[in-house]
Amino acid sequence: MMNRQISYRGFEIHVQLTEVAPDMYSVTFQITGHNVGRLSTDGAIVTVQHGPFTMRWAYLVAEIAGQAAIDVLIGPEA
């Protein structure tokens, strides 16, 4: 498994890749920070659909999905 942590607007997006075939990965992400944690619904581990992906695409798709989820939680930037 490969992990990456990305900071965005005061939150952390935790991305985890799991190799499912040679050079192909399934990917999950979790948002933490502020009042969001592992035990809250908002901090749930989310599986990115329509994979598997190459490593670069897996990280990109998870980062964009995590950023979109944070934007929904706290609203658009001013």
N, CA, C and O atoms as a MOPAC input file, in Angstrom:
PM7 MOZYME 1SCF
protein

 N      0.83700 1    -1.18400 1     0.00000 1
 C      0.00000 1     0.00000 1     0.00000 1
 C      0.88200 1     1.24600 1     0.00000 1
 O      1.97300 1     1.26300 1     0.57000 1
 N      0.37800 1     2.27900 1    -0.65200 1
 C      1.08500 1     3.54600 1    -0.70000 1
 C      0.16700 1     4.63500 1    -0.16900 1
 O     -1.02400 1     4.67200 1    -0.47700 1
 N      0.74000 1     5.51400 1     0.63100 1
 C     -0.04900 1     6.57000 1     1.25700 1
 C      0.52800 1     7.93500 1     0.90700 1
 O      1.72800 1     8.08200 1     0.67600 1
 N     -0.34100 1     8.91300 1     0.87300 1
 C      0.06000 1    10.30100 1     0.66900 1
 C     -0.89400 1    11.17300 1     1.47300 1
 O     -2.07900 1    10.86300 1     1.59800 1
 N     -0.37100 1    12.25800 1     2.01300 1
 C     -1.18800 1    13.20400 1     2.76000 1
 C     -1.08000 1    14.56000 1     2.07800 1
 O      0.02000 1    15.03500 1     1.79600 1
 N     -2.22900 1    15.18200 1     1.81300 1
 C     -2.28400 1    16.44700 1     1.08500 1
 C     -3.01600 1    17.46500 1     1.95300 1
 O     -4.12100 1    17.19800 1     2.42700 1
 N     -2.41200 1    18.62200 1     2.16200 1
 C     -3.05500 1    19.69900 1     2.92200 1
 C     -3.89800 1    20.54400 1     1.98100 1
 O     -3.48400 1    20.86200 1     0.86600 1
 N     -5.10300 1    20.90700 1     2.45600 1
 C     -5.99300 1    21.74400 1     1.64900 1
 C     -6.94700 1    22.48500 1     2.57000 1
 O     -7.75300 1    21.86700 1     3.26500 1
 N     -6.85600 1    23.80600 1     2.57500 1
 C     -7.76300 1    24.68400 1     3.31400 1
 C     -7.87400 1    24.30400 1     4.79200 1
 O     -8.96300 1    24.34500 1     5.36400 1
 N     -6.76900 1    23.94000 1     5.39600 1
 C     -6.75300 1    23.61900 1     6.82200 1
 C     -7.13800 1    22.18100 1     7.14500 1
 O     -7.18800 1    21.81000 1     8.31800 1
 N     -7.40600 1    21.37600 1     6.14500 1
 C     -7.73300 1    19.96700 1     6.32300 1
 C     -6.59200 1    19.12000 1     5.76700 1
 O     -5.69700 1    19.62600 1     5.09000 1
 N     -6.64100 1    17.84800 1     6.05800 1
 C     -5.71000 1    16.88600 1     5.47800 1
 C     -6.50700 1    15.85900 1     4.68200 1
 O     -7.52100 1    15.34900 1     5.15900 1
 N     -6.05500 1    15.56200 1     3.48400 1
 C     -6.64500 1    14.51000 1     2.65900 1
 C     -5.65500 1    13.35100 1     2.68700 1
 O     -4.53100 1    13.47200 1     2.19900 1
 N     -6.07500 1    12.23900 1     3.25600 1
 C     -5.22500 1    11.05700 1     3.35200 1
 C     -5.60600 1    10.11300 1     2.21700 1
 O     -6.73400 1     9.62200 1     2.15700 1
 N     -4.66300 1     9.86500 1     1.32600 1
 C     -4.89800 1     9.02600 1     0.15300 1
 C     -4.16000 1     7.70500 1     0.34500 1
 O     -2.99800 1     7.68500 1     0.75000 1
 N     -4.84500 1     6.60700 1     0.05100 1
 C     -4.23100 1     5.28900 1     0.15400 1
 C     -4.45700 1     4.51500 1    -1.13500 1
 O     -5.59400 1     4.34800 1    -1.57700 1
 N     -3.37200 1     4.04400 1    -1.73600 1
 C     -3.42700 1     3.24300 1    -2.95400 1
 C     -3.14600 1     1.79100 1    -2.59900 1
 O     -2.27200 1     1.49800 1    -1.78400 1
 N     -3.88700 1     0.89500 1    -3.21300 1
 C     -3.67100 1    -0.53700 1    -3.06600 1
 C     -3.52600 1    -1.13500 1    -4.45700 1
 O     -4.41900 1    -0.99600 1    -5.29200 1
 N     -2.40100 1    -1.79900 1    -4.70800 1
 C     -2.16800 1    -2.39100 1    -6.02400 1
 C     -3.09000 1    -3.58300 1    -6.22600 1
 O     -3.11200 1    -4.50400 1    -5.41000 1
 N     -3.85000 1    -3.56400 1    -7.31400 1
 C     -4.79300 1    -4.64500 1    -7.61300 1
 C     -4.37200 1    -5.44400 1    -8.84800 1
 O     -4.87600 1    -6.54500 1    -9.07400 1
 N     -3.46700 1    -4.90700 1    -9.63500 1
 C     -2.89100 1    -5.56200 1   -10.80600 1
 C     -1.55700 1    -4.85600 1   -11.04600 1
 O     -1.32700 1    -3.78700 1   -10.48000 1
 N     -0.68000 1    -5.42000 1   -11.86200 1
 C      0.59200 1    -4.73800 1   -12.10900 1
 C      0.37400 1    -3.29700 1   -12.57400 1
 O     -0.25600 1    -3.05300 1   -13.60300 1
 N      0.90500 1    -2.34900 1   -11.79900 1
 C      0.83600 1    -0.90800 1   -12.10000 1
 C     -0.57700 1    -0.34300 1   -12.15200 1
 O     -0.80000 1     0.69600 1   -12.77300 1
 N     -1.53900 1    -1.00900 1   -11.50900 1
 C     -2.91800 1    -0.51600 1   -11.43100 1
 C     -3.35900 1    -0.54100 1    -9.96200 1
 O     -3.05200 1    -1.48000 1    -9.22800 1
 N     -4.08200 1     0.50200 1    -9.54600 1
 C     -4.37000 1     0.69200 1    -8.13300 1
 C     -5.83700 1     1.04700 1    -7.88800 1
 O     -6.46300 1     1.76000 1    -8.67100 1
 N     -6.36300 1     0.53100 1    -6.78400 1
 C     -7.62100 1     1.05900 1    -6.26000 1
 C     -7.20900 1     2.15000 1    -5.27200 1
 O     -6.10100 1     2.12400 1    -4.73800 1
 N     -8.09700 1     3.10000 1    -5.03500 1
 C     -7.72000 1     4.24800 1    -4.20900 1
 C     -8.85700 1     4.63200 1    -3.27700 1
 O    -10.02900 1     4.59900 1    -3.65200 1
 N     -8.48800 1     4.99700 1    -2.05500 1
 C     -9.42500 1     5.54100 1    -1.07700 1
 C     -8.85400 1     6.85400 1    -0.55300 1
 O     -7.65200 1     7.10500 1    -0.63200 1
 N     -9.75500 1     7.69300 1    -0.01000 1
 C     -9.28500 1     8.90500 1     0.65600 1
 C    -10.11700 1     9.15000 1     1.89700 1
 O    -11.24300 1     8.66800 1     2.02100 1
 N     -9.53500 1     9.91100 1     2.81300 1
 C    -10.20800 1    10.28800 1     4.05100 1
 C     -9.81200 1    11.72300 1     4.37100 1
 O     -8.65800 1    12.11700 1     4.20300 1
 N    -10.78600 1    12.49300 1     4.83300 1
 C    -10.54900 1    13.88900 1     5.19800 1
 C    -10.49100 1    13.98200 1     6.71900 1
 O    -11.35500 1    13.44600 1     7.41200 1
 N     -9.46700 1    14.66700 1     7.23500 1
 C     -9.37800 1    14.93100 1     8.66900 1
 C     -9.03700 1    16.40400 1     8.86500 1
 O     -8.55600 1    17.07500 1     7.95200 1
 N     -9.29500 1    16.89000 1    10.06900 1
 C     -9.00900 1    18.28000 1    10.40200 1
 C    -10.23500 1    18.96200 1    10.94700 1
 O    -11.35600 1    18.49000 1    10.76100 1
 N    -10.02100 1    20.09300 1    11.63300 1
 C    -11.10400 1    20.82100 1    12.29600 1
 C    -11.91100 1    19.84800 1    13.15200 1
 O    -11.34300 1    19.21100 1    14.03900 1
 N    -13.19500 1    19.71500 1    12.92100 1
 C    -14.03400 1    18.79200 1    13.69300 1
 C    -14.28400 1    17.48700 1    12.95800 1
 O    -15.16600 1    16.71900 1    13.34100 1
 N    -13.52400 1    17.23000 1    11.91500 1
 C    -13.71500 1    16.02200 1    11.11400 1
 C    -12.65800 1    15.00100 1    11.53700 1
 O    -11.46700 1    15.31000 1    11.58500 1
 N    -13.10200 1    13.80200 1    11.83600 1
 C    -12.16900 1    12.76200 1    12.23600 1
 C    -12.63000 1    11.39800 1    11.78800 1
 O    -13.63700 1    11.26700 1    11.09200 1
 N    -11.88900 1    10.38200 1    12.18800 1
 C    -12.16400 1     9.01200 1    11.77500 1
 C    -13.53600 1     8.51800 1    12.21700 1
 O    -14.13100 1     7.68200 1    11.53700 1
 N    -14.04600 1     9.00800 1    13.32900 1
 C    -15.29900 1     8.49000 1    13.86900 1
 C    -16.52300 1     9.25300 1    13.38800 1
 O    -17.65000 1     8.80600 1    13.60400 1
 N    -16.32200 1    10.39900 1    12.73800 1
 C    -17.47300 1    11.15300 1    12.23800 1
 C    -17.80500 1    10.71500 1    10.81700 1
 O    -16.95400 1    10.18000 1    10.10600 1
 N    -19.03600 1    10.94400 1    10.41600 1
 C    -19.44900 1    10.59600 1     9.06000 1
 C    -18.61000 1    11.33600 1     8.03500 1
 O    -18.26000 1    10.77400 1     6.99800 1
 N    -18.27900 1    12.60400 1     8.31700 1
 C    -17.49500 1    13.40300 1     7.38000 1
 C    -16.07200 1    12.86600 1     7.22800 1
 O    -15.42300 1    13.13500 1     6.21700 1
 N    -15.57100 1    12.11100 1     8.21600 1
 C    -14.21900 1    11.57500 1     8.16500 1
 C    -14.16300 1    10.14100 1     7.67300 1
 O    -13.14700 1     9.46700 1     7.84000 1
 N    -15.23000 1     9.67300 1     7.07500 1
 C    -15.29600 1     8.29200 1     6.59800 1
 C    -14.27200 1     8.04900 1     5.49200 1
 O    -13.88600 1     8.97400 1     4.77700 1
 N    -13.84300 1     6.81700 1     5.36100 1
 C    -12.95700 1     6.43600 1     4.27500 1
 C    -13.81300 1     6.20700 1     3.03300 1
 O    -14.75300 1     5.41200 1     3.05000 1
 N    -13.47300 1     6.91700 1     1.95400 1
 C    -14.26200 1     6.89300 1     0.72100 1
 C    -13.46900 1     6.16900 1    -0.36400 1
 O    -12.30300 1     6.48500 1    -0.59900 1
 N    -14.09500 1     5.20700 1    -1.01700 1
 C    -13.48200 1     4.50000 1    -2.13700 1
 C    -13.79500 1     5.25200 1    -3.41900 1
 O    -14.95400 1     5.56300 1    -3.69500 1
 N    -12.77100 1     5.54300 1    -4.19700 1
 C    -12.96100 1     6.20600 1    -5.48700 1
 C    -13.42800 1     5.14900 1    -6.48500 1
 O    -12.79300 1     4.10600 1    -6.64300 1
 N    -14.52900 1     5.42800 1    -7.14500 1
 C    -15.14700 1     4.48200 1    -8.08100 1
 C    -14.51000 1     4.54000 1    -9.46900 1
 O    -13.73600 1     5.44900 1    -9.76900 1
 N    -14.83700 1     3.58100 1   -10.29200 1
 C    -14.46300 1     3.51000 1   -11.70600 1
 C    -12.97800 1     3.24700 1   -11.92000 1
 O    -12.42700 1     3.61100 1   -12.95900 1
 N    -12.32200 1     2.61400 1   -10.93900 1
 C    -10.92200 1     2.22700 1   -11.08800 1
 C    -10.83700 1     0.81800 1   -11.61200 1
 O    -11.86000 1     0.25400 1   -11.99700 1
 N     -9.69200 1     0.24000 1   -11.64500 1
 C     -8.43800 1     0.75400 1   -11.08900 1
 C     -7.79700 1     1.81400 1   -11.99700 1
 O     -8.15900 1     1.99200 1   -13.16000 1
 N     -6.82600 1     2.50300 1   -11.39200 1
 C     -6.15700 1     3.61500 1   -12.05200 1
 C     -4.64700 1     3.38200 1   -12.05000 1
 O     -4.13600 1     2.58700 1   -11.26200 1
 N     -3.94200 1     4.08100 1   -12.93400 1
 C     -2.49000 1     4.12900 1   -12.82400 1
 C     -2.17000 1     4.94600 1   -11.57500 1
 O     -3.04000 1     5.64700 1   -11.05800 1
 N     -0.95900 1     4.86600 1   -11.09300 1
 C     -0.59900 1     5.56400 1    -9.85900 1
 C     -0.84400 1     7.06500 1    -9.95200 1
 O     -1.43100 1     7.65100 1    -9.04300 1
 N     -0.40900 1     7.68400 1   -11.02400 1
 C     -0.57200 1     9.14000 1   -11.16400 1
 C     -2.04700 1     9.52900 1   -11.17100 1
 O     -2.43800 1    10.48700 1   -10.50400 1
 N     -2.87300 1     8.78900 1   -11.92200 1
 C     -4.29400 1     9.09600 1   -11.97600 1
 C     -4.95800 1     8.84300 1   -10.63300 1
 O     -5.83400 1     9.60800 1   -10.22900 1
 N     -4.56900 1     7.79900 1    -9.93900 1
 C     -5.17000 1     7.48800 1    -8.64400 1
 C     -4.96400 1     8.63100 1    -7.66400 1
 O     -5.90700 1     9.07100 1    -7.00800 1
 N     -3.72000 1     9.11600 1    -7.56500 1
 C     -3.45200 1    10.23700 1    -6.66000 1
 C     -4.21200 1    11.49100 1    -7.09900 1
 O     -4.78100 1    12.18900 1    -6.26000 1
 N     -4.22600 1    11.78000 1    -8.38300 1
 C     -4.91000 1    12.97300 1    -8.88700 1
 C     -6.40900 1    12.92400 1    -8.61200 1
 O     -6.98200 1    13.88600 1    -8.10100 1
 N     -7.04100 1    11.80800 1    -8.95000 1
 C     -8.48700 1    11.68200 1    -8.76100 1
 C     -8.85400 1    11.78500 1    -7.28000 1
 O     -9.83400 1    12.44600 1    -6.93500 1
 N     -8.08700 1    11.14400 1    -6.40500 1
 C     -8.37800 1    11.20700 1    -4.97600 1
 C     -8.18100 1    12.62300 1    -4.42700 1
 O     -8.96900 1    13.07900 1    -3.59800 1
 N     -7.14700 1    13.31300 1    -4.87900 1
 C     -6.91600 1    14.68100 1    -4.41900 1
 C     -8.06100 1    15.60000 1    -4.84300 1
 O     -8.54200 1    16.39300 1    -4.03300 1
 N     -8.49400 1    15.50800 1    -6.07100 1
 C     -9.58700 1    16.34800 1    -6.55600 1
 C    -10.89000 1    16.02100 1    -5.83000 1
 O    -11.63800 1    16.92700 1    -5.46400 1
 N    -11.16400 1    14.73900 1    -5.62100 1
 C    -12.38200 1    14.34600 1    -4.89800 1
 C    -12.33200 1    14.84100 1    -3.45600 1
 O    -13.34100 1    15.31400 1    -2.93300 1
 N    -11.18900 1    14.73900 1    -2.81700 1
 C    -11.04600 1    15.23200 1    -1.44900 1
 C    -11.22400 1    16.73600 1    -1.36200 1
 O    -11.88800 1    17.23300 1    -0.45200 1
 N    -10.63700 1    17.46100 1    -2.29800 1
 C    -10.79600 1    18.91600 1    -2.31600 1
 C    -12.25700 1    19.30000 1    -2.53000 1
 O    -12.74900 1    20.22900 1    -1.88900 1
 N    -12.94700 1    18.61000 1    -3.40800 1
 C    -14.36100 1    18.89700 1    -3.65100 1
 C    -15.18400 1    18.63500 1    -2.39200 1
 O    -16.08600 1    19.40800 1    -2.06800 1
 N    -14.88200 1    17.55900 1    -1.68700 1
 C    -15.61400 1    17.25200 1    -0.44500 1
 C    -15.38700 1    18.33100 1     0.60600 1
 O    -16.32300 1    18.71900 1     1.30600 1
 N    -14.16700 1    18.81400 1     0.72200 1
 C    -13.87200 1    19.89100 1     1.67800 1
 C    -14.61200 1    21.16000 1     1.28300 1
 O    -15.16700 1    21.84600 1     2.14100 1
 N    -14.62400 1    21.47700 1     0.00300 1
 C    -15.34700 1    22.66400 1    -0.47100 1
 C    -16.83700 1    22.57200 1    -0.13300 1
 O    -17.46000 1    23.58200 1     0.19400 1
 N    -17.40700 1    21.37600 1    -0.20900 1
 C    -18.81800 1    21.18500 1     0.15600 1
 C    -19.00000 1    21.37500 1     1.65900 1
 O    -19.98300 1    21.97600 1     2.09200 1
 N    -18.05500 1    20.86700 1     2.45900 1
 C    -18.17000 1    20.97700 1     3.91300 1
 C    -18.11500 1    22.41900 1     4.40800 1
 O    -18.89600 1    22.80400 1     5.27800 1
 N    -17.19700 1    23.21900 1     3.86100 1
 C    -16.99400 1    24.55600 1     4.42700 1
 C    -17.36200 1    25.69400 1     3.46900 1
 O    -17.22900 1    26.86500 1     3.82300 1
 N    -17.81300 1    25.36400 1     2.28300 1
 C    -18.23700 1    26.39400 1     1.34900 1
 C    -17.09100 1    26.88600 1     0.48000 1
 O    -15.92900 1    26.55200 1     0.71200 1
 N    -17.43300 1    27.67700 1    -0.51600 1
 C    -16.40700 1    28.16900 1    -1.45200 1
 C    -15.46500 1    29.17400 1    -0.78500 1
 O    -15.81500 1    29.81600 1     0.20600 1
 N    -14.27900 1    29.29300 1    -1.34600 1
 C    -13.33000 1    30.28300 1    -0.84500 1
 C    -13.82500 1    31.68100 1    -1.17600 1
 O    -14.48000 1    31.89900 1    -2.19500 1
 N    -13.50700 1    32.60100 1    -0.31900 1
 C    -13.92400 1    34.00100 1    -0.54500 1
 C    -13.01300 1    34.70400 1    -1.49100 1
 O    -13.22000 1    35.88100 1    -1.78700 1

